[in-house]
C-alpha cells in the first residue's frame, strides 16, 4: 500500500517542528500577557515539564526579578506549559535557562561571542534580537538578522 503524499508532508512538517526550526506557538492569553510583558513568552516546547515546574515555583526570584503571580494565574500558566512542554532531554536545563539546554547549545554553536555581547543582543535570552519572527514561532536560520543588519550565513 502506498502512503499518500499528504501523509508524507505531515510527517516531514512534524520533524521540522521538532528540530526547532518552526514551532507552533500555542495560544494562551494568560501566558502571553504575564510572561510576555517582560520578555518573549518563550515557547513551552523549549523546556521540559519538570523545568517549567521549577521556573513557576521560583517566580519570586525569577532570574533576578520578582515575577510572582497569584495562585490561580500560576496554576493556569503552569498547566499550559506542562501540556505543551518538551518530552525530550535535549530540552532540559539544570539552570532552567533555555540557553543552557543541549538543543540550544547545538543550534547556536556557530554563533560568535561578539553576537551575544552586542549592545542590541546583550545575552542569548534575547531571541528576537536576531530571530526577527521568533515571536511567531519562526526560528529558522533564514529568518535571522544579525545586529549589524546582515543575514546569518
N, CA, C and O atoms as a DFTB+ gen file, in Angstrom:
612 C
 N C O
     1  1       0.844      -1.186       0.000
     2  2       0.000       0.000       0.000
     3  2       0.887       1.246       0.000
     4  3       1.806       1.357       0.812
     5  1       0.615       2.168      -0.898
     6  2       1.393       3.397      -0.993
     7  2       0.860       4.421       0.001
     8  3      -0.346       4.538       0.221
     9  1       1.803       5.163       0.598
    10  2       1.376       6.222       1.517
    11  2       1.012       7.467       0.721
    12  3       1.726       7.842      -0.208
    13  1      -0.075       8.096       1.073
    14  2      -0.434       9.329       0.377
    15  2       0.628      10.405       0.609
    16  3       1.261      10.461       1.664
    17  1       0.802      11.244      -0.388
    18  2       1.786      12.318      -0.326
    19  2       1.501      13.253       0.848
    20  3       2.428      13.744       1.492
    21  1       0.234      13.497       1.123
    22  2      -0.138      14.377       2.237
    23  2       0.379      13.816       3.557
    24  3       0.840      14.571       4.412
    25  1       0.306      12.488       3.730
    26  2       0.808      11.858       4.946
    27  2       2.308      12.108       5.088
    28  3       2.787      12.420       6.179
    29  1       3.051      11.970       3.986
    30  2       4.491      12.231       3.997
    31  2       4.760      13.675       4.414
    32  3       5.638      13.928       5.240
    33  1       4.019      14.613       3.855
    34  2       4.210      16.025       4.209
    35  2       3.931      16.265       5.685
    36  3       4.647      17.033       6.328
    37  1       2.914      15.628       6.230
    38  2       2.597      15.791       7.655
    39  2       3.745      15.293       8.515
    40  3       4.103      15.939       9.500
    41  1       4.332      14.148       8.159
    42  2       5.470      13.622       8.917
    43  2       6.653      14.573       8.813
    44  3       7.318      14.849       9.811
    45  1       6.923      15.079       7.602
    46  2       8.040      15.991       7.394
    47  2       7.844      17.270       8.208
    48  3       8.789      17.748       8.837
    49  1       6.646      17.825       8.206
    50  2       6.379      19.058       8.948
    51  2       6.586      18.849      10.438
    52  3       7.151      19.712      11.110
    53  1       6.135      17.712      10.966
    54  2       6.322      17.412      12.383
    55  2       7.799      17.329      12.722
    56  3       8.228      17.841      13.756
    57  1       8.581      16.687      11.863
    58  2      10.020      16.567      12.102
    59  2      10.679      17.929      12.091
    60  3      11.553      18.199      12.915
    61  1      10.277      18.792      11.172
    62  2      10.869      20.127      11.116
    63  2      10.548      20.905      12.392
    64  3      11.397      21.627      12.914
    65  1       9.337      20.757      12.886
    66  2       8.973      21.442      14.117
    67  2       9.773      20.896      15.285
    68  3      10.241      21.664      16.126
    69  1       9.934      19.601      15.350
    70  2      10.663      19.001      16.460
    71  2      12.125      19.399      16.438
    72  3      12.775      19.421      17.483
    73  1      12.654      19.714      15.268
    74  2      14.049      20.106      15.165
    75  2      14.244      21.569      15.565
    76  3      15.377      22.051      15.577
    77  1      13.176      22.278      15.888
    78  2      13.310      23.619      16.415
    79  2      13.293      24.731      15.400
    80  3      13.536      25.884      15.757
    81  1      13.015      24.430      14.138
    82  2      13.033      25.482      13.137
    83  2      11.705      26.214      13.046
    84  3      11.682      27.428      12.841
    85  1      10.616      25.505      13.193
    86  2       9.303      26.125      13.164
    87  2       8.493      25.519      14.293
    88  3       8.174      24.330      14.269
    89  1       8.167      26.315      15.261
    90  2       7.359      25.837      16.380
    91  2       5.976      26.448      16.288
    92  3       5.832      27.646      16.048
    93  1       4.984      25.640      16.476
    94  2       3.640      26.166      16.576
    95  2       3.540      26.796      17.964
    96  3       3.702      26.116      18.977
    97  1       3.278      28.066      17.999
    98  2       3.180      28.754      19.282
    99  2       1.736      28.642      19.754
   100  3       0.848      29.286      19.195
   101  1       1.497      27.826      20.784
   102  2       0.122      27.638      21.264
   103  2      -0.451      28.946      21.813
   104  3       0.278      29.793      22.329
   105  1      -1.744      29.088      21.693
   106  2      -2.417      30.280      22.189
   107  2      -2.772      30.113      23.663
   108  3      -3.347      29.100      24.060
   109  1      -2.429      31.096      24.455
   110  2      -2.843      31.156      25.851
   111  2      -2.676      32.608      26.283
   112  3      -1.555      33.078      26.477
   113  1      -3.768      33.300      26.432
   114  2      -3.734      34.736      26.721
   115  2      -3.022      35.045      28.042
   116  3      -2.266      36.012      28.127
   117  1      -3.262      34.228      29.067
   118  2      -2.648      34.476      30.378
   119  2      -1.124      34.361      30.290
   120  3      -0.411      35.229      30.794
   121  1      -0.624      33.308      29.659
   122  2       0.819      33.097      29.466
   123  2       1.420      34.242      28.654
   124  3       2.454      34.800      29.021
   125  1       0.759      34.587      27.545
   126  2       1.271      35.663      26.690
   127  2       1.318      36.986      27.451
   128  3       2.292      37.732      27.348
   129  1       0.279      37.270      28.205
   130  2       0.201      38.531      28.939
   131  2       1.226      38.596      30.070
   132  3       1.969      39.571      30.179
   133  1       1.267      37.572      30.902
   134  2       2.156      37.593      32.066
   135  2       3.627      37.414      31.680
   136  3       4.474      38.219      32.068
   137  1       3.925      36.372      30.926
   138  2       5.321      36.088      30.588
   139  2       5.831      37.043      29.513
   140  3       6.993      37.449      29.527
   141  1       4.952      37.391      28.588
   142  2       5.347      38.277      27.502
   143  2       5.421      39.745      27.881
   144  3       5.819      40.567      27.056
   145  1       5.049      40.098      29.102
   146  2       5.107      41.511      29.497
   147  2       6.537      41.970      29.802
   148  3       6.827      43.165      29.757
   149  1       7.424      41.027      30.112
   150  2       8.817      41.381      30.431
   151  2       9.810      40.876      29.386
   152  3      10.872      41.469      29.196
   153  1       9.467      39.789      28.718
   154  2      10.371      39.194      27.731
   155  2       9.532      38.388      26.752
   156  3       8.318      38.270      26.918
   157  1      10.168      37.843      25.748
   158  2       9.474      36.942      24.834
   159  2       8.815      35.842      25.653
   160  3       9.447      35.255      26.532
   161  1       7.563      35.563      25.372
   162  2       6.904      34.423      26.023
   163  2       7.479      33.179      25.342
   164  3       7.015      32.753      24.284
   165  1       8.503      32.612      25.985
   166  2       9.232      31.502      25.382
   167  2       8.305      30.334      25.103
   168  3       7.505      29.961      25.961
   169  1       8.403      29.747      23.905
   170  2       7.552      28.598      23.586
   171  2       7.721      27.483      24.612
   172  3       8.844      27.143      24.983
   173  1       6.619      26.918      25.065
   174  2       6.686      25.869      26.091
   175  2       7.535      24.674      25.662
   176  3       8.085      23.972      26.510
   177  1       7.648      24.437      24.360
   178  2       8.383      23.287      23.845
   179  2       9.890      23.405      24.068
   180  3      10.621      22.451      23.803
   181  1      10.367      24.544      24.545
   182  2      11.809      24.744      24.702
   183  2      12.359      24.287      26.045
   184  3      13.569      24.330      26.264
   185  1      11.484      23.849      26.947
   186  2      11.906      23.256      28.218
   187  2      11.002      22.068      28.536
   188  3       9.911      21.941      27.980
   189  1      11.456      21.218      29.417
   190  2      10.650      20.077      29.856
   191  2       9.622      20.526      30.900
   192  3       9.725      21.611      31.471
   193  1       8.644      19.674      31.130
   194  2       7.618      19.968      32.139
   195  2       8.256      20.171      33.510
   196  3       7.862      21.076      34.247
   197  1       9.234      19.342      33.859
   198  2       9.911      19.500      35.155
   199  2      10.611      20.852      35.240
   200  3      10.560      21.509      36.280
   201  1      11.254      21.268      34.174
   202  2      11.893      22.587      34.172
   203  2      10.858      23.688      34.365
   204  3      11.080      24.615      35.144
   205  1       9.722      23.594      33.661
   206  2       8.688      24.622      33.809
   207  2       8.125      24.647      35.234
   208  3       7.824      25.714      35.768
   209  1       7.986      23.461      35.848
   210  2       7.513      23.433      37.245
   211  2       8.487      24.195      38.141
   212  3       8.063      24.952      39.015
   213  1       9.774      24.003      37.932
   214  2      10.786      24.699      38.729
   215  2      10.759      26.201      38.466
   216  3      10.869      26.998      39.398
   217  1      10.613      26.588      37.205
   218  2      10.526      28.020      36.864
   219  2       9.341      28.653      37.580
   220  3       9.480      29.696      38.219
   221  1       8.179      28.022      37.473
   222  2       6.970      28.597      38.055
   223  2       7.007      28.583      39.581
   224  3       6.400      29.441      40.221
   225  1       7.710      27.624      40.165
   226  2       7.837      27.558      41.633
   227  2       8.754      28.672      42.148
   228  3       8.631      29.088      43.300
   229  1       9.663      29.151      41.313
   230  2      10.631      30.153      41.753
   231  2      10.410      31.546      41.196
   232  3      11.370      32.298      41.025
   233  1       9.166      31.909      40.908
   234  2       8.902      33.216      40.318
   235  2       9.259      34.385      41.239
   236  3       9.445      35.506      40.765
   237  1       9.355      34.142      42.530
   238  2       9.734      35.217      43.453
   239  2      11.199      35.622      43.275
   240  3      11.619      36.679      43.745
   241  1      11.967      34.777      42.595
   242  2      13.375      35.076      42.304
   243  2      13.684      34.663      40.860
   244  3      14.643      33.937      40.600
   245  1      12.872      35.129      39.953
   246  2      12.922      34.754      38.539
   247  2      14.048      35.487      37.813
   248  3      13.855      36.576      37.272
   249  1      15.232      34.863      37.816
   250  2      16.405      35.423      37.141
   251  2      16.660      36.877      37.564
   252  3      16.912      37.751      36.735
   253  1      16.587      37.100      38.871
   254  2      16.890      38.412      39.421
   255  2      15.697      39.336      39.591
   256  3      15.858      40.475      40.029
   257  1      14.522      38.874      39.259
   258  2      13.325      39.708      39.386
   259  2      12.253      38.951      40.166
   260  3      12.269      37.722      40.240
   261  1      11.325      39.708      40.743
   262  2      10.181      39.109      41.407
   263  2       9.022      39.110      40.415
   264  3       8.449      40.158      40.119
   265  1       8.686      37.938      39.908
   266  2       7.619      37.798      38.915
   267  2       6.445      37.003      39.495
   268  3       5.727      36.321      38.763
   269  1       6.259      37.095      40.795
   270  2       5.232      36.331      41.489
   271  2       3.848      36.585      40.897
   272  3       3.493      37.718      40.574
   273  1       3.086      35.522      40.764
   274  2       1.701      35.573      40.306
   275  2       0.795      35.057      41.411
   276  3       1.252      34.370      42.324
   277  1      -0.485      35.386      41.328
   278  2      -1.381      34.778      42.311
   279  2      -1.531      33.296      41.974
   280  3      -1.212      32.864      40.866
   281  1      -2.016      32.536      42.933
   282  2      -2.057      31.072      42.811
   283  2      -2.850      30.607      41.592
   284  3      -2.446      29.658      40.920
   285  1      -3.959      31.255      41.301
   286  2      -4.796      30.853      40.167
   287  2      -4.060      31.087      38.849
   288  3      -4.058      30.209      37.986
   289  1      -3.437      32.255      38.677
   290  2      -2.681      32.550      37.451
   291  2      -1.510      31.582      37.294
   292  3      -1.245      31.075      36.204
   293  1      -0.822      31.341      38.397
   294  2       0.321      30.434      38.358
   295  2      -0.119      29.044      37.914
   296  3       0.526      28.434      37.061
   297  1      -1.201      28.543      38.481
   298  2      -1.695      27.206      38.148
   299  2      -2.126      27.116      36.680
   300  3      -1.858      26.118      36.011
   301  1      -2.789      28.157      36.185
   302  2      -3.244      28.159      34.787
   303  2      -2.058      28.142      33.827
   304  3      -2.032      27.364      32.874
   305  1      -1.089      28.998      34.085
   306  2       0.074      29.073      33.204
   307  2       0.897      27.792      33.296
   308  3       1.359      27.277      32.278
   309  1       1.080      27.280      34.499
   310  2       1.840      26.044      34.667
   311  2       1.174      24.885      33.921
   312  3       1.857      24.107      33.254
   313  1      -0.133      24.766      34.027
   314  2      -0.846      23.688      33.317
   315  2      -0.628      23.806      31.809
   316  3      -0.411      22.802      31.130
   317  1      -0.685      25.015      31.294
   318  2      -0.436      25.255      29.873
   319  2       0.990      24.857      29.492
   320  3       1.197      24.161      28.499
   321  1       1.968      25.295      30.277
   322  2       3.370      24.978      29.992
   323  2       3.618      23.471      30.040
   324  3       4.300      22.921      29.175
   325  1       3.065      22.808      31.049
   326  2       3.238      21.356      31.164
   327  2       2.607      20.616      29.981
   328  3       3.171      19.650      29.467
   329  1       1.444      21.078      29.566
   330  2       0.721      20.425      28.462
   331  2       1.518      20.486      27.156
   332  3       1.450      19.563      26.345
   333  1       2.267      21.562      26.953
   334  2       2.988      21.777      25.693
   335  2       4.505      21.632      25.832
   336  3       5.241      21.925      24.890
   337  1       4.969      21.190      26.979
   338  2       6.415      21.091      27.240
   339  2       7.088      20.033      26.371
   340  3       6.445      19.126      25.843
   341  1       8.405      20.182      26.244
   342  2       9.214      19.193      25.527
   343  2       9.193      17.871      26.272
   344  3       9.074      17.843      27.497
   345  1       9.306      16.806      25.552
   346  2       9.334      15.468      26.138
   347  2      10.707      14.827      25.933
   348  3      10.871      13.622      26.126
   349  1      11.668      15.621      25.550
   350  2      12.991      15.130      25.165
   351  2      14.048      15.781      26.056
   352  3      13.993      16.984      26.309
   353  1      14.998      14.996      26.526
   354  2      16.026      15.512      27.444
   355  2      16.924      16.568      26.807
   356  3      17.638      17.272      27.522
   357  1      16.905      16.697      25.468
   358  2      17.690      17.767      24.825
   359  2      17.192      19.147      25.244
   360  3      17.892      20.143      25.066
   361  1      15.994      19.205      25.797
   362  2      15.380      20.472      26.193
   363  2      15.344      20.650      27.712
   364  3      14.563      21.451      28.225
   365  1      16.174      19.917      28.419
   366  2      16.230      20.008      29.873
   367  2      17.468      20.790      30.292
   368  3      18.555      20.579      29.754
   369  1      17.300      21.699      31.259
   370  2      18.419      22.520      31.722
   371  2      18.401      22.598      33.240
   372  3      17.407      23.021      33.832
   373  1      19.495      22.192      33.870
   374  2      19.587      22.289      35.331
   375  2      19.485      23.731      35.794
   376  3      18.942      24.000      36.865
   377  1      20.000      24.660      35.000
   378  2      19.972      26.076      35.358
   379  2      18.614      26.715      35.091
   380  3      18.367      27.850      35.499
   381  1      17.729      25.982      34.401
   382  2      16.415      26.449      33.969
   383  2      16.502      27.490      32.859
   384  3      15.484      28.073      32.488
   385  1      17.676      27.733      32.330
   386  2      17.852      28.658      31.203
   387  2      17.758      27.874      29.901
   388  3      18.474      26.892      29.705
   389  1      16.885      28.308      29.025
   390  2      16.741      27.665      27.724
   391  2      18.083      27.644      27.005
   392  3      18.409      26.684      26.307
   393  1      18.851      28.699      27.179
   394  2      20.157      28.783      26.504
   395  2      21.163      27.760      27.022
   396  3      22.230      27.603      26.430
   397  1      20.850      27.060      28.112
   398  2      21.735      26.014      28.629
   399  2      21.297      24.607      28.234
   400  3      21.934      23.632      28.631
   401  1      20.232      24.490      27.469
   402  2      19.797      23.162      27.043
   403  2      20.734      22.635      25.956
   404  3      21.297      23.415      25.189
   405  1      20.902      21.319      25.890
   406  2      21.722      20.743      24.822
   407  2      21.230      21.149      23.428
   408  3      22.033      21.382      22.525
   409  1      19.916      21.230      23.263
   410  2      19.363      21.648      21.971
   411  2      19.844      23.051      21.599
   412  3      20.335      23.265      20.491
   413  1      19.704      24.005      22.519
   414  2      20.101      25.388      22.244
   415  2      21.595      25.468      21.947
   416  3      22.018      26.136      21.003
   417  1      22.376      24.785      22.755
   418  2      23.833      24.793      22.578
   419  2      24.208      24.275      21.186
   420  3      25.062      24.857      20.516
   421  1      23.576      23.191      20.755
   422  2      23.866      22.641      19.430
   423  2      23.439      23.601      18.319
   424  3      24.191      23.834      17.373
   425  1      22.246      24.149      18.435
   426  2      21.723      25.036      17.395
   427  2      22.515      26.339      17.271
   428  3      22.541      26.946      16.201
   429  1      23.156      26.770      18.351
   430  2      23.854      28.061      18.356
   431  2      25.371      27.928      18.459
   432  3      26.057      28.903      18.767
   433  1      25.887      26.759      18.209
   434  2      27.337      26.507      18.387
   435  2      28.206      27.381      17.491
   436  3      29.368      27.612      17.826
   437  1      27.697      27.872      16.378
   438  2      28.491      28.682      15.459
   439  2      28.362      30.183      15.719
   440  3      29.018      30.988      15.058
   441  1      27.532      30.551      16.664
   442  2      27.327      31.985      16.937
   443  2      28.521      32.513      17.728
   444  3      28.798      32.023      18.823
   445  1      29.228      33.496      17.195
   446  2      30.399      34.017      17.912
   447  2      30.013      34.808      19.167
   448  3      28.926      35.382      19.246
   449  1      30.907      34.826      20.124
   450  2      30.679      35.549      21.382
   451  2      30.338      37.019      21.126
   452  3      29.574      37.616      21.884
   453  1      30.887      37.593      20.089
   454  2      30.628      39.012      19.795
   455  2      29.152      39.283      19.522
   456  3      28.672      40.389      19.769
   457  1      28.434      38.293      19.021
   458  2      26.998      38.475      18.791
   459  2      26.265      38.536      20.125
   460  3      25.430      39.415      20.336
   461  1      26.576      37.593      21.039
   462  2      25.908      37.566      22.344
   463  2      26.178      38.842      23.136
   464  3      25.306      39.310      23.868
   465  1      27.356      39.400      23.001
   466  2      27.700      40.586      23.793
   467  2      27.380      41.901      23.074
   468  3      27.621      42.972      23.630
   469  1      26.855      41.843      21.879
   470  2      26.494      43.063      21.142
   471  2      25.449      43.849      21.927
   472  3      24.581      43.254      22.565
   473  1      25.522      45.168      21.888
   474  2      24.624      46.009      22.698
   475  2      23.141      45.816      22.363
   476  3      22.289      46.070      23.214
   477  1      22.812      45.372      21.141
   478  2      21.410      45.132      20.792
   479  2      20.943      43.728      21.182
   480  3      19.742      43.461      21.208
   481  1      21.880      42.838      21.484
   482  2      21.522      41.470      21.842
   483  2      21.617      41.283      23.353
   484  3      20.643      40.881      23.989
   485  1      22.760      41.565      23.919
   486  2      23.049      41.506      25.357
   487  2      23.192      40.113      25.946
   488  3      24.031      39.910      26.823
   489  1      22.390      39.132      25.489
   490  2      22.505      37.773      26.030
   491  2      21.773      36.796      25.117
   492  3      20.963      37.204      24.284
   493  1      22.058      35.511      25.275
   494  2      21.337      34.501      24.496
   495  2      19.832      34.465      24.793
   496  3      19.075      33.871      24.025
   497  1      19.398      35.072      25.861
   498  2      17.975      35.071      26.212
   499  2      17.157      36.016      25.331
   500  3      15.929      35.937      25.315
   501  1      17.817      36.894      24.610
   502  2      17.128      37.877      23.781
   503  2      16.948      37.325      22.370
   504  3      17.548      37.833      21.422
   505  1      16.144      36.310      22.231
   506  2      15.982      35.574      20.972
   507  2      15.594      36.480      19.799
   508  3      16.141      36.360      18.703
   509  1      14.647      37.385      20.044
   510  2      14.125      38.191      18.943
   511  2      15.076      39.295      18.494
   512  3      14.764      40.029      17.556
   513  1      16.232      39.424      19.149
   514  2      17.230      40.360      18.643
   515  2      17.761      39.880      17.292
   516  3      18.143      40.693      16.450
   517  1      17.785      38.584      17.087
   518  2      18.272      38.002      15.827
   519  2      17.184      37.256      15.069
   520  3      17.094      37.353      13.845
   521  1      16.354      36.507      15.801
   522  2      15.253      35.764      15.172
   523  2      14.070      36.714      15.067
   524  3      13.228      36.784      15.961
   525  1      14.024      37.440      13.962
   526  2      13.067      38.544      13.855
   527  2      11.603      38.106      13.882
   528  3      10.726      38.907      14.205
   529  1      11.333      36.853      13.550
   530  2       9.962      36.337      13.626
   531  2       9.826      35.266      14.701
   532  3       8.907      34.449      14.645
   533  1      10.722      35.261      15.674
   534  2      10.669      34.279      16.754
   535  2       9.378      34.335      17.537
   536  3       8.882      33.303      17.988
   537  1       8.831      35.512      17.704
   538  2       7.571      35.637      18.440
   539  2       6.412      34.961      17.712
   540  3       5.363      34.709      18.304
   541  1       6.605      34.669      16.426
   542  2       5.589      33.968      15.634
   543  2       5.927      32.491      15.475
   544  3       5.214      31.762      14.785
   545  1       7.018      32.043      16.112
   546  2       7.399      30.641      16.049
   547  2       8.404      30.292      14.971
   548  3       8.742      29.121      14.801
   549  1       8.890      31.287      14.234
   550  2       9.856      31.013      13.172
   551  2      11.274      31.161      13.714
   552  3      11.737      32.269      13.981
   553  1      11.952      30.033      13.873
   554  2      13.316      30.018      14.401
   555  2      14.329      29.588      13.351
   556  3      15.469      29.270      13.688
   557  1      13.932      29.574      12.088
   558  2      14.834      29.107      11.038
   559  2      15.987      30.090      10.831
   560  3      15.866      31.281      11.117
   561  1      17.092      29.573      10.334
   562  2      18.256      30.413      10.060
   563  2      17.959      31.446       8.986
   564  3      18.566      32.518       8.973
   565  1      17.030      31.136       8.082
   566  2      16.671      32.116       7.034
   567  2      16.024      33.355       7.623
   568  3      16.032      34.414       6.994
   569  1      15.466      33.243       8.815
   570  2      14.816      34.377       9.455
   571  2      15.709      35.116      10.430
   572  3      15.217      35.918      11.224
   573  1      17.015      34.868      10.392
   574  2      17.949      35.508      11.328
   575  2      18.555      36.749      10.699
   576  3      19.003      36.734       9.552
   577  1      18.558      37.818      11.472
   578  2      19.258      39.051      11.111
   579  2      20.202      39.363      12.262
   580  3      19.788      39.449      13.418
   581  1      21.447      39.527      11.936
   582  2      22.440      39.876      12.965
   583  2      22.265      41.332      13.355
   584  3      21.658      42.096      12.605
   585  1      22.785      41.738      14.517
   586  2      22.593      43.112      14.976
   587  2      23.092      44.173      13.992
   588  3      22.595      45.300      13.994
   589  1      24.064      43.823      13.156
   590  2      24.572      44.807      12.184
   591  2      23.741      44.813      10.902
   592  3      24.096      45.491       9.938
   593  1      22.633      44.060      10.884
   594  2      21.740      44.049       9.734
   595  2      22.013      42.941       8.728
   596  3      21.212      42.729       7.818
   597  1      23.120      42.235       8.873
   598  2      23.427      41.138       7.937
   599  2      22.546      39.938       8.220
   600  3      22.094      39.724       9.345
   601  1      22.310      39.158       7.171
   602  2      21.615      37.879       7.330
   603  2      22.627      36.855       7.808
   604  3      23.813      36.948       7.491
   605  1      22.154      35.872       8.576
   606  2      23.031      34.784       9.025
   607  2      23.358      33.902       7.829
   608  3      22.469      33.521       7.067
   609  1      24.631      33.581       7.668
   610  2      25.034      32.721       6.546
   611  2      25.754      31.512       7.049
   612  3      26.172      30.668       6.257
